[in-house]
C-alpha cells in the first residue's frame, strides 16, 4: 500500500519511527516531512499535504502526527473525501477502517508511546473496509453531509 506520512515539529522523531515500520512492513511511503523540529511550522500545512495526496489517489491512506493528534485531525477533516481520526487504542485504529473507511490515522506524539504507536499503525494498515451494507449506507449519508457542507 502507498501511504503518505506527515508530521509537524511535535511529531518528530515519531514520524521517522512510523516511516521505518511502514517500510519494514513492505509499504511504500511518501514522506511529507518534517524532520527538523527546530524549524517553526504549522500542522495544517502537513494535514493539507497528506489529505490532498490521499484524495488525489496518489496514496491509498495517510498518517499524520502532531503533539496531541487533535490539530491534524481537525485540519485533515476539512478536506472533502477525508475521513481522519485520532486513535489512541488498537480497536479504534482498525475498526475505523473496517466500519467507517477511515483513510487517515492521526496520532499524538506527546500522548502515545512508541510501542503503542507502532501497534496502532500496524492495526490501521492491516485493516480493510468491510463493505457491509450497513457501513456502505452510513458512509453514503456521511458523503451527503459532506456535499452539503462543502456546497455552501
TORBANU-785544 format. One record per residue (C-alpha): residue number from 1; residue in one letter; x, y, z. Coordinates in Angstrom, 3 decimals, decimal comma. Example, Ala and Ser with C-alpha at 12.3 -4.5 7.8 and 13.67 -1.06 7.14 Angstrom:
2
> 1  a  12,300  -4,500  7,800
> 2  s  13,670  -1,060  7,140
This chain:
152
> 1  x  0,000  0,000  0,000
> 2  x  1,166  3,549  -0,695
> 3  x  0,915  5,716  2,431
> 4  x  1,562  9,443  2,874
> 5  x  3,113  10,412  6,211
> 6  x  3,333  13,941  7,567
> 7  x  4,209  15,460  10,921
> 8  x  4,737  18,886  12,373
> 9  x  7,672  19,728  14,671
> 10  x  5,977  17,982  17,620
> 11  x  5,690  14,770  15,580
> 12  x  9,462  14,413  15,255
> 13  x  11,006  11,803  15,803
> 14  x  7,801  9,725  15,927
> 15  x  7,338  10,207  12,199
> 16  x  10,663  8,541  11,457
> 17  x  9,775  5,603  13,690
> 18  x  6,460  5,194  11,842
> 19  x  8,078  5,528  8,410
> 20  x  10,639  2,856  9,239
> 21  x  7,917  0,477  10,445
> 22  x  5,742  1,030  7,382
> 23  x  8,701  0,303  5,117
> 24  x  9,598  -2,786  7,161
> 25  x  6,031  -3,999  6,596
> 26  x  6,509  -3,588  2,839
> 27  x  4,542  -0,398  2,278
> 28  x  5,639  2,424  0,012
> 29  x  5,926  5,653  1,992
> 30  x  5,536  9,180  0,670
> 31  x  7,403  11,155  3,317
> 32  x  5,956  14,658  3,546
> 33  x  8,144  15,796  6,486
> 34  x  9,038  17,402  8,767
> 35  x  12,344  16,151  10,115
> 36  x  13,704  19,271  11,793
> 37  x  11,839  20,098  14,993
> 38  x  13,858  23,292  15,448
> 39  x  12,164  24,941  12,458
> 40  x  8,819  26,627  13,059
> 41  x  5,961  25,032  11,157
> 42  x  2,200  24,663  11,273
> 43  x  0,263  21,383  11,474
> 44  x  -2,415  22,470  8,931
> 45  x  0,258  22,516  6,216
> 46  x  1,077  18,844  6,763
> 47  x  -2,566  17,887  7,187
> 48  x  -3,388  19,575  3,884
> 49  x  -0,484  17,988  2,015
> 50  x  -1,246  14,459  3,234
> 51  x  -5,008  14,889  2,723
> 52  x  -4,603  16,170  -0,830
> 53  x  -2,282  13,260  -1,617
> 54  x  -4,895  10,787  -0,365
> 55  x  -7,932  12,336  -2,097
> 56  x  -5,987  12,627  -5,359
> 57  x  -5,402  8,871  -5,284
> 58  x  -1,614  9,197  -5,233
> 59  x  -1,731  7,380  -1,883
> 60  x  -4,339  4,983  -0,569
> 61  x  -4,022  6,142  3,027
> 62  x  -2,330  8,740  5,160
> 63  x  -0,847  9,100  8,577
> 64  x  -0,487  12,398  10,435
> 65  x  1,368  13,131  13,664
> 66  x  1,363  16,242  15,829
> 67  x  1,759  16,739  19,574
> 68  x  -1,751  15,718  20,624
> 69  x  -3,194  14,379  17,360
> 70  x  -6,104  16,796  17,670
> 71  x  -4,857  19,582  15,390
> 72  x  -4,043  17,362  12,434
> 73  x  -7,377  15,550  12,844
> 74  x  -9,359  18,777  12,761
> 75  x  -7,402  20,124  9,787
> 76  x  -7,450  16,920  7,719
> 77  x  -11,213  16,574  8,049
> 78  x  -11,659  19,961  6,353
> 79  x  -10,708  18,289  3,050
> 80  x  -13,619  16,709  1,172
> 81  x  -13,188  12,959  0,940
> 82  x  -11,039  12,636  4,023
> 83  x  -12,112  10,514  6,952
> 84  x  -9,395  11,165  9,517
> 85  x  -9,485  10,027  13,101
> 86  x  -7,196  10,321  16,064
> 87  x  -6,778  6,863  17,554
> 88  x  -5,004  6,027  20,769
> 89  x  -6,364  2,492  21,093
> 90  x  -5,959  -0,554  18,856
> 91  x  -9,670  -1,245  18,435
> 92  x  -10,420  2,207  17,000
> 93  x  -7,401  2,056  14,679
> 94  x  -8,754  -0,987  12,851
> 95  x  -12,496  -0,523  13,408
> 96  x  -12,313  2,977  11,928
> 97  x  -11,162  1,432  8,660
> 98  x  -13,436  -1,616  8,791
> 99  x  -16,665  0,283  9,530
> 100  x  -16,016  3,912  8,551
> 101  x  -13,461  3,577  5,738
> 102  x  -11,080  5,844  7,667
> 103  x  -8,331  6,889  5,282
> 104  x  -6,047  8,908  7,585
> 105  x  -4,822  7,859  11,011
> 106  x  -3,866  10,743  13,303
> 107  x  -1,560  10,264  16,254
> 108  x  -0,361  12,358  19,178
> 109  x  3,379  12,018  19,680
> 110  x  3,136  13,572  23,154
> 111  x  0,266  11,251  24,131
> 112  x  1,156  7,817  22,750
> 113  x  4,394  5,991  23,487
> 114  x  6,469  4,477  20,681
> 115  x  5,394  0,842  21,107
> 116  x  1,688  1,664  21,199
> 117  x  2,172  3,990  18,229
> 118  x  3,657  1,150  16,190
> 119  x  0,809  -1,173  17,217
> 120  x  -1,719  1,481  16,132
> 121  x  -0,014  1,880  12,763
> 122  x  0,106  -1,886  12,202
> 123  x  -3,581  -2,221  13,070
> 124  x  -4,544  0,670  10,760
> 125  x  -2,652  -0,588  7,710
> 126  x  -3,769  -4,210  8,167
> 127  x  -7,461  -3,273  8,306
> 128  x  -9,775  -3,271  5,296
> 129  x  -13,206  -1,715  4,811
> 130  x  -15,850  -4,404  5,331
> 131  x  -18,240  -3,250  2,569
> 132  x  -21,124  -4,477  4,726
> 133  x  -24,401  -2,920  3,624
> 134  x  -24,923  -1,016  6,886
> 135  x  -21,476  0,575  6,658
> 136  x  -21,872  1,442  2,983
> 137  x  -25,272  3,005  3,761
> 138  x  -23,837  5,068  6,613
> 139  x  -20,906  6,260  4,525
> 140  x  -23,310  7,392  1,818
> 141  x  -25,029  9,543  4,434
> 142  x  -21,680  10,976  5,523
> 143  x  -20,855  11,825  1,893
> 144  x  -24,200  13,618  1,551
> 145  x  -23,436  15,642  4,670
> 146  x  -20,023  16,471  3,224
> 147  x  -21,520  17,573  -0,103
> 148  x  -23,980  19,844  1,684
> 149  x  -21,283  21,348  3,890
> 150  x  -18,810  21,958  1,070
> 151  x  -21,510  23,317  -1,272
> 152  x  -22,052  26,361  0,949
